[in-house]
Amino acid sequence: MSKAIVIGAGVIGCSIAYEMARQGYDVIAVDKAQSPGQGSSNASSAVVRFNYSTFDSVALAWESFHCWKNWPEHLGNKQERYSQMIDVGVVMLDAPVISGEKTSQLFEAVGVPYEVWSSDELSKNVNGIDVGKYWPPKLLADGAFWEDAKHSLGAIFTPNGGYIDDPLLATQNLAQAALNTGVTFRFKTTVTAILREGNKTLGIEINNSEKIFSDIVINVGGPWSNQINALAGVGQDFTISVRPMRQEVHQINTPMNLLPGPIIGDLDLGTYMRSTPAGSTLIGGTEPECDGLEWVDDVDAVNLNRTKEKFEAQVTRAARRLPALKIPNAPSGIAGIYDVASDWTPIYDRTDLDGFYVAIGTSGNQFKNAPMVGKLMGQLISKVSGGRNHDVEPVRVRCGHTGNEINMGAFSRKRLFNSENTGTVMG
């Protein structure tokens, strides 16, 4: 039996481990944390939307949505508790960085149901929303932030989409499915070397002592993925870089049920909002240009305490869009670290080291795709191991629920920079 090692036991790492075991591999998953999903997976807003800038990204999200909707079936074995897909729909407000026409074309090509709303329809369908156009997003200290809107905006609405109610439980579900399929997990384990002979992967060294040998090693290290690539000596041929970035998401506990649905994506003001199972509101940022990006050099030294400055910026922007939102005095929420690709599209690929694969640049907008990413990587590894030159003839994967075909070349380490991306977490 061929052996595979998955480095990282977040939601995507657990999905890949599960699918590799289903293909017959003897799989070991290793992680620095003490249990699955303790990093960026646990800090995720777990939003499920389909607004991306390429066909393959939209198709991946649409197929993954159907996996979430059929979650127990996807996992294969009965479990005590399951996370749930809260299907409340998504409304993406108009903004210059998002082409409504292009989005509509992509939705039609993939088969995603959608509606284009005028400002009047937006106002009617989302209770209490201010439909003013405030572009571009501004700092609170900028006097122009408080100016009245001179124009109104519309939106694109998808009746499907929403969020996963418990992202940690979702990760645990995948980890349990992996265990049930024969995967071995090694927690509190640090990868200290990638073993190789010439251009062939031999396995990993952990904790500066123990060696684990395998035919396949998959880097799903999240914010640590660059460090793991460096251990393997890969990355020189990448046209897309990845880099860790600190981000915060805040939660407003009052008023209750301010936004039961749909989720609001608001690049016009630089924020997004979704409900929670308890009826409160979760608020995050969309990396507006005025804020700058908080890149991280030392992942292990990052302050994971939320800050008053980011809290006030994100929540005040949200309150501009939903005037009924009352801003608490004390910040509430979480901070986490994203593993961001330079064009906000992940890398799901092989590398120039035989047997060494990467699923990186995923944080921020790929939680939703975890169920299907495991299948993509499983198919990729199977084809490449069988002699396919994926760099020349990209692997294509047929979606079981929707029938779409995903070209994995869209997620290649050597792809052209996606110039149509929004430059934000929206991808």
C-alpha positions as CSV (number, residue, x, y, z in Angstrom):
1,M,0.0,0.0,0.0
2,S,1.3,3.4,-1.0
3,K,1.9,5.8,1.9
4,A,0.9,9.5,2.0
5,I,1.6,12.2,4.6
6,V,-0.6,15.2,5.0
7,I,1.0,18.2,6.7
8,G,-1.8,20.1,8.4
9,A,-5.0,19.0,10.0
10,G,-7.2,22.0,9.3
11,V,-10.4,21.7,7.3
12,I,-8.6,21.2,4.0
13,G,-5.9,19.0,5.4
14,C,-8.5,16.7,6.9
15,S,-10.5,16.6,3.7
16,I,-7.4,15.6,1.7
17,A,-6.5,13.0,4.2
18,Y,-10.0,11.5,4.1
19,E,-10.1,11.4,0.3
20,M,-6.5,9.9,0.0
21,A,-7.5,7.1,2.4
22,R,-10.6,6.5,0.4
23,Q,-8.3,6.0,-2.6
24,G,-6.5,3.3,-0.7
25,Y,-3.4,5.2,0.6
26,D,-2.0,4.5,4.0
27,V,-2.3,8.1,5.3
28,I,-0.7,9.9,8.3
29,A,-1.8,13.5,9.0
30,V,0.5,15.6,11.2
31,D,-0.2,19.0,12.9
32,K,1.5,21.3,15.4
33,A,-1.8,21.7,17.3
34,Q,-3.3,19.3,19.8
35,S,-6.4,18.6,17.8
36,P,-7.9,19.2,14.3
37,G,-8.9,22.6,13.1
38,Q,-7.2,24.8,15.7
39,G,-5.7,27.3,13.3
40,S,-7.3,29.4,10.6
41,S,-10.1,26.8,10.2
42,N,-11.4,27.6,13.6
43,A,-11.1,31.3,13.0
44,S,-13.0,31.1,9.7
45,S,-16.3,32.9,9.1
46,A,-17.1,29.8,7.0
47,V,-19.1,31.7,4.4
48,V,-20.4,29.7,1.4
49,R,-20.7,31.9,-1.7
50,F,-20.0,31.6,-5.4
51,N,-18.8,35.1,-6.3
52,Y,-15.3,34.4,-7.8
53,S,-13.6,35.8,-10.9
54,T,-13.0,32.5,-12.8
55,F,-15.1,29.7,-14.0
56,D,-13.2,27.0,-12.2
57,S,-13.4,28.9,-8.9
58,V,-17.1,29.4,-9.2
59,A,-17.6,25.7,-10.3
60,L,-15.5,24.5,-7.3
61,A,-17.6,26.6,-4.8
62,W,-20.9,25.5,-6.4
63,E,-20.0,21.8,-6.2
64,S,-18.7,22.2,-2.6
65,F,-22.1,23.8,-1.7
66,H,-23.8,20.6,-2.7
67,C,-21.3,18.5,-0.7
68,W,-22.2,20.6,2.4
69,K,-25.9,20.2,1.7
70,N,-25.4,16.4,1.7
71,W,-22.9,16.5,4.5
72,P,-23.6,13.1,6.3
73,E,-23.6,11.4,2.9
74,H,-20.3,13.1,2.0
75,L,-18.6,11.9,5.2
76,G,-19.6,8.3,4.5
77,N,-19.9,7.0,8.1
78,K,-22.5,7.9,10.7
79,Q,-21.3,10.4,13.3
80,E,-22.8,11.7,16.6
81,R,-23.1,15.3,15.5
82,Y,-22.8,17.1,12.2
83,S,-22.1,20.7,11.3
84,Q,-24.9,22.3,9.2
85,M,-25.1,24.4,6.1
86,I,-27.3,27.4,6.9
87,D,-28.7,28.2,3.5
88,V,-29.8,31.8,3.7
89,G,-28.6,33.1,0.4
90,V,-25.9,35.7,-0.4
91,V,-26.3,39.3,-1.7
92,M,-23.2,40.9,-3.2
93,L,-23.5,44.7,-3.4
94,D,-22.2,46.5,-6.5
95,A,-18.7,47.7,-6.5
96,P,-16.3,48.8,-9.2
97,V,-13.9,45.9,-8.5
98,I,-16.7,43.4,-9.2
99,S,-18.1,43.2,-12.7
100,G,-21.8,42.4,-12.4
101,E,-21.9,41.4,-16.1
102,K,-18.9,39.0,-15.7
103,T,-20.4,37.5,-12.5
104,S,-23.7,36.9,-14.3
105,Q,-21.9,35.2,-17.2
106,L,-20.0,32.9,-14.8
107,F,-23.1,32.0,-12.8
108,E,-24.9,31.1,-16.0
109,A,-22.0,29.0,-17.3
110,V,-21.7,27.1,-14.0
111,G,-25.5,26.9,-13.4
112,V,-25.7,29.0,-10.2
113,P,-29.2,30.5,-9.8
114,Y,-29.1,34.3,-9.3
115,E,-31.0,37.5,-9.5
116,V,-29.8,41.0,-10.4
117,W,-31.4,43.5,-8.0
118,S,-31.9,47.2,-8.5
119,S,-31.4,49.5,-5.5
120,D,-35.2,49.5,-5.0
121,E,-35.2,45.7,-5.0
122,L,-32.2,45.6,-2.6
123,S,-34.0,48.0,-0.2
124,K,-37.2,45.9,-0.4
125,N,-35.5,42.5,0.0
126,V,-33.0,43.3,2.8
127,N,-34.8,44.8,5.7
128,G,-33.2,48.0,7.1
129,I,-30.3,48.3,4.6
130,D,-28.9,51.6,3.4
131,V,-28.5,51.3,-0.3
132,G,-26.2,54.4,-0.6
133,K,-23.1,54.2,-2.8
134,Y,-20.1,55.2,-0.7
135,W,-17.2,53.9,-2.9
136,P,-14.3,53.8,-2.3
137,P,-14.0,52.5,1.3
138,K,-12.5,55.1,3.6
139,L,-10.9,55.4,7.0
140,L,-13.1,56.5,9.8
141,A,-10.8,59.5,10.3
142,D,-11.5,60.6,6.8
143,G,-14.2,63.2,6.9
144,A,-15.6,61.9,3.6
145,F,-16.6,58.7,5.3
146,W,-19.5,60.5,7.0
147,E,-20.8,62.3,3.9
148,D,-24.2,61.4,2.6
149,A,-24.4,59.1,-0.4
150,K,-25.2,60.9,-3.7
151,H,-26.1,57.7,-5.6
152,S,-27.5,54.3,-4.8
153,L,-26.3,50.8,-5.6
154,G,-27.8,47.4,-6.6
155,A,-26.6,43.9,-6.0
156,I,-26.4,40.3,-7.3
157,F,-28.3,37.8,-5.2
158,T,-28.0,34.1,-5.0
159,P,-30.8,32.3,-3.2
160,N,-28.3,29.5,-2.4
161,G,-25.3,30.0,-0.1
162,G,-24.9,31.1,3.4
163,Y,-22.5,29.7,6.1
164,I,-21.4,26.6,8.0
165,D,-22.8,26.9,11.5
166,D,-19.8,25.5,13.3
167,P,-16.5,25.5,11.4
168,L,-14.6,23.6,14.1
169,L,-17.2,20.9,14.2
170,A,-17.1,20.7,10.4
171,T,-13.3,20.1,10.6
172,Q,-13.9,17.5,13.3
173,N,-16.4,15.8,11.1
174,L,-13.9,15.5,8.4
175,A,-11.2,14.3,10.8
176,Q,-13.6,11.6,12.2
177,A,-14.4,10.5,8.6
178,A,-10.7,10.3,8.0
179,L,-10.1,8.2,11.2
180,N,-13.0,5.9,10.2
181,T,-11.3,5.4,6.8
182,G,-8.0,4.5,8.4
183,V,-6.1,7.8,8.7
184,T,-3.6,8.1,11.6
185,F,-3.3,11.6,13.1
186,R,-0.1,12.8,14.9
187,F,-0.8,16.0,16.8
188,K,1.6,18.2,18.8
189,T,4.0,17.4,16.0
190,T,6.4,19.8,14.2
191,V,7.8,19.0,10.7
192,T,11.5,19.7,10.9
193,A,12.7,18.3,7.6
194,I,11.4,17.0,4.3
195,L,13.3,13.8,3.4
196,R,14.4,13.4,-0.2
197,E,16.8,11.5,-2.4
198,G,17.7,13.4,-5.5
199,N,14.4,14.6,-6.9
200,K,12.3,12.1,-5.1
201,T,10.3,12.7,-1.8
202,L,11.1,10.1,0.9
203,G,8.9,11.4,3.7
204,I,9.4,13.8,6.7
205,E,11.3,14.3,9.9
206,I,9.3,15.4,12.9
207,N,10.4,17.0,16.1
208,N,14.1,16.9,15.0
209,S,14.2,13.2,15.6
210,E,11.7,10.7,14.2
211,K,11.6,10.0,10.5
212,I,8.3,8.9,8.7
213,F,8.8,7.5,5.3
214,S,6.2,7.9,2.5
215,D,5.8,8.1,-1.3
216,I,3.6,11.2,-1.1
217,V,3.9,14.4,1.0
218,I,1.2,17.1,0.8
219,N,1.8,20.5,2.2
220,V,-1.4,21.9,3.7
221,G,0.4,23.9,6.3
222,G,-1.7,27.1,6.1
223,P,0.3,30.1,7.3
224,W,3.4,27.8,7.7
225,S,3.2,26.6,4.1
226,N,6.1,28.7,3.0
227,Q,8.3,27.3,5.7
228,I,7.4,23.8,4.7
229,N,8.1,24.5,1.0
230,A,11.5,25.9,2.1
231,L,12.3,22.6,3.9
232,A,11.4,20.7,0.7
233,G,13.5,23.1,-1.5
234,V,10.5,23.9,-3.7
235,G,9.0,27.1,-4.9
236,Q,11.5,28.5,-7.3
237,D,9.3,27.8,-10.3
238,F,6.1,29.2,-8.7
239,T,4.6,32.2,-10.6
240,I,2.2,32.8,-7.7
241,S,3.5,33.5,-4.2
242,V,1.9,32.9,-0.9
243,R,2.3,34.9,2.3
244,P,0.7,34.9,5.8
245,M,-1.6,37.8,6.7
246,R,-3.2,38.7,10.0
247,Q,-7.0,39.3,10.0
248,E,-9.8,39.9,12.4
249,V,-13.5,39.0,12.5
250,H,-15.8,40.6,15.0
251,Q,-19.1,39.6,16.5
252,I,-21.9,41.9,17.7
253,N,-24.2,40.3,20.1
254,T,-27.0,42.9,19.9
255,P,-29.5,43.5,18.5
256,M,-30.6,39.9,18.0
257,N,-31.5,38.7,14.5
258,L,-30.4,42.0,12.9
259,L,-29.5,40.0,9.8
260,P,-31.2,36.6,9.7
261,G,-30.3,36.5,6.0
262,P,-29.0,36.8,3.4
263,I,-25.3,37.3,4.0
264,I,-24.1,40.7,2.8
265,G,-20.9,41.1,0.9
266,D,-20.1,44.9,0.8
267,L,-16.9,45.8,-1.0
268,D,-18.4,49.3,-1.4
269,L,-17.8,50.0,2.3
270,G,-15.1,47.2,2.8
271,T,-17.0,44.8,4.9
272,Y,-19.1,41.6,5.0
273,M,-21.8,40.5,7.5
274,R,-23.5,37.3,8.3
275,S,-25.8,36.0,11.0
276,T,-24.8,33.3,13.5
277,P,-26.9,30.4,14.9
278,A,-27.4,32.4,18.1
279,G,-28.9,35.3,16.1
280,S,-26.0,37.8,16.5
281,T,-24.0,39.3,13.6
282,L,-20.5,38.4,12.5
283,I,-18.6,41.2,10.7
284,G,-15.3,40.9,8.8
285,G,-13.3,43.1,6.4
286,T,-12.7,42.8,2.7
287,E,-9.2,44.2,2.7
288,P,-10.1,47.7,1.4
289,E,-7.1,49.6,0.0
290,C,-7.4,52.3,2.7
291,D,-6.7,49.9,5.5
292,G,-3.6,48.3,4.1
293,L,-2.7,44.6,4.6
294,E,-1.2,43.3,7.8
295,W,1.5,40.9,6.4
296,V,3.2,38.5,8.9
297,D,6.9,37.6,9.0
298,D,6.9,35.3,12.0
299,V,3.6,33.3,12.3
300,D,4.4,32.0,15.7
301,A,4.9,35.6,17.1
302,V,1.6,37.1,15.9
303,N,-0.7,38.8,18.4
304,L,-4.0,36.9,18.2
305,N,-5.9,39.4,20.4
306,R,-8.5,41.5,18.6
307,T,-7.8,45.2,18.4
308,K,-10.0,48.2,19.1
309,E,-8.9,49.9,15.9
310,K,-10.0,47.2,13.6
311,F,-13.1,46.5,15.6
312,E,-14.3,50.1,15.3
313,A,-13.4,50.3,11.6
314,Q,-15.3,47.1,10.6
315,V,-18.3,47.5,12.8
316,T,-18.8,51.2,12.0
317,R,-18.7,50.4,8.3
318,A,-21.3,47.7,8.9
319,A,-23.4,50.1,10.9
320,R,-23.3,52.5,7.9
321,R,-24.9,49.8,5.8
322,L,-27.3,48.6,8.5
323,P,-28.1,51.7,10.6
324,A,-30.0,49.6,13.2
325,L,-26.7,48.0,14.3
326,K,-25.6,49.4,17.7
327,I,-21.9,49.5,18.2
328,P,-20.7,48.1,21.6
329,N,-18.0,49.8,23.5
330,A,-15.8,46.7,23.9
331,P,-14.6,44.6,20.9
332,S,-15.7,41.0,20.6
333,G,-14.4,38.6,18.1
334,I,-11.3,36.7,17.0
335,A,-8.0,37.2,15.2
336,G,-6.4,34.7,12.9
337,I,-3.8,34.3,10.2
338,Y,-4.6,33.8,6.5
339,D,-2.3,32.0,4.1
340,V,-2.9,34.3,1.1
341,A,-1.9,33.7,-2.6
342,S,-0.8,36.8,-4.5
343,D,-3.9,36.7,-6.7
344,W,-6.2,35.4,-4.0
345,T,-6.6,32.1,-5.8
346,P,-5.2,29.0,-4.1
347,I,-2.5,26.7,-5.4
348,Y,-3.6,23.0,-5.7
349,D,-0.7,21.4,-7.5
350,R,2.3,19.2,-7.7
351,T,5.8,20.7,-7.4
352,D,9.1,20.1,-9.1
353,L,10.0,17.6,-6.3
354,D,8.5,14.3,-7.3
355,G,5.9,13.2,-4.7
356,F,5.6,16.6,-3.0
357,Y,2.3,18.4,-3.5
358,V,0.8,21.6,-2.2
359,A,-2.7,22.9,-1.2
360,I,-1.7,26.4,-0.1
361,G,-2.9,30.0,-0.3
362,T,-6.2,28.8,0.9
363,S,-7.0,30.9,3.9
364,G,-9.7,33.5,3.8
365,N,-11.8,32.2,1.0
366,Q,-11.4,28.4,0.7
367,F,-13.1,27.0,3.8
368,K,-16.2,26.6,1.7
369,N,-14.4,24.5,-0.8
370,A,-12.8,22.0,1.6
371,P,-15.1,19.0,0.8
372,M,-14.2,19.2,-2.9
373,V,-10.6,20.2,-2.6
374,G,-9.9,16.7,-1.0
375,K,-11.3,15.1,-4.2
376,L,-9.3,17.5,-6.5
377,M,-6.1,16.7,-4.8
378,G,-6.8,13.0,-4.7
379,Q,-7.5,13.0,-8.5
380,L,-4.4,15.1,-9.1
381,I,-2.1,12.8,-7.1
382,S,-3.5,9.7,-8.7
383,K,-3.0,11.0,-12.2
384,V,0.5,12.4,-11.6
385,S,1.6,9.3,-9.8
386,G,0.4,7.4,-12.9
387,G,2.7,9.4,-15.2
388,R,0.5,12.3,-16.3
389,N,2.4,15.5,-17.0
390,H,0.0,17.9,-15.2
391,D,2.1,20.9,-16.2
392,V,1.5,20.2,-19.8
393,E,-1.9,18.5,-19.8
394,P,-3.8,19.7,-16.7
395,V,-5.9,17.2,-14.8
396,R,-9.6,17.8,-15.1
397,V,-12.1,16.7,-12.5
398,R,-15.8,16.0,-13.2
399,C,-18.1,17.2,-10.4
400,G,-20.4,14.5,-9.1
401,H,-23.3,16.8,-8.0
402,T,-23.4,19.5,-10.7
403,G,-21.7,17.8,-13.6
404,N,-19.3,20.7,-14.2
405,E,-15.7,20.0,-15.1
406,I,-12.9,21.7,-13.1
407,N,-9.6,22.4,-14.9
408,M,-7.0,22.1,-12.2
409,G,-4.7,24.2,-14.3
410,A,-6.6,27.2,-12.9
411,F,-4.9,26.4,-9.6
412,S,-1.5,25.7,-10.9
413,R,1.7,27.0,-9.2
414,K,2.8,28.1,-12.7
415,R,-0.4,29.8,-13.8
416,L,-0.7,33.3,-15.2
417,F,-1.5,35.9,-12.5
418,N,-5.3,36.2,-12.3
419,S,-5.6,39.9,-13.2
420,E,-9.4,39.8,-12.9
421,N,-9.3,39.1,-9.2
422,T,-10.8,41.7,-6.9
423,G,-7.5,42.1,-4.9
424,T,-9.5,41.1,-1.8
425,V,-10.6,38.0,0.0
426,M,-13.5,37.7,-2.4
427,G,-11.0,36.3,-5.0
